Amino acid sequence: MTKAVLKPLQWGLLALLLSVCQLAQAHQIKAAITTVLFNPHTKNIEVMHRFNLHDAEHAVKALFDKQADILDDPNTQQHFAQYVVKRFSLLDAQGESLGLKTVGYETEGKFFWVYQETEQPPALEGLQIRHDALRDLWPSQVNTLNVEGMGDIKTLTFAGSATLLEVGFGGHHH
């Protein structure tokens, strides 16, 4: 081939490569959903974090090592769950930690779940919540949190510079 033929071919390959890179980035959702449920049956506050498995795959390679495998390696799954737990906290309205314990974690379909719980304090006026999971890795990460079981569902969005958000219960106690 002559140089004249290589030039358009090189530009075509470069354009193709850039397109593939953009598609790979597009598959990363960079969003997680957490539910904080006041369970009337157990009198516990149950926390369920749901991460897109594709995001979790990219995260463990960046956080731990390039060989990390969240799909098939129980150690990687445990490390990711611990990472999430360290970056999430529930505090009462006075700023005292509610002492969440890890219940478990699992992959299910396209998601990686992390479960936590704590006993529900008798008179809880509100919560202060910190949810920094993956936000240290990706500034564009958005963590949405729904509080259920204390009146209307309340939604908090951890994005941008939001680090500690509050929700009040307005005299609604279980």
Salt bridges, closest charged atoms under 4 A:
GLU57 OE1 - HIS54 ND1 3.85
ASP132 OD2 - ARG130 NH1 3.15
ASP132 OD1 - ARG135 NH1 3.71
ASP136 OD2 - ARG87 NE 3.10
